């Protein structure tokens, strides 16, 4: 199983049952769409992440929060856009405290916001 396949399976378990469409980027950031909307989901997600992915020190783009997952080992790191989330695996951090996890997730979101490489699109049927 490739890293991107594992990442997609992880997001599938995190978002399971929520009836949402979502797009995963290469470093673990996911853009979630509560409504199908119009247009290509990958293009829409790239547009969102281009604006809300890169970290800009001293702005809300540098803020983050962490959510410890119950069903899946790891954390989701939130940012200044409610639909942009980044997964951090326990294997990616030496210390399992919220500051280290948050900084790791923020750095991954920044990478995804600059490279904008989509690895998976999960389209809500309907």
Secondary structure, DSSP 8 states (H G I E B T S, - for coil): --HHHHHHHHHHHHHTTS--EEEEETTSEEEEESS--SS-HHHHHHHHHHHHTS--TTSGGG--EEEE-SSSSSEEEE-SSTTEEEEE-GGG-SS-SHHHHHHHHHHHHHHHHHH--EEEEE----
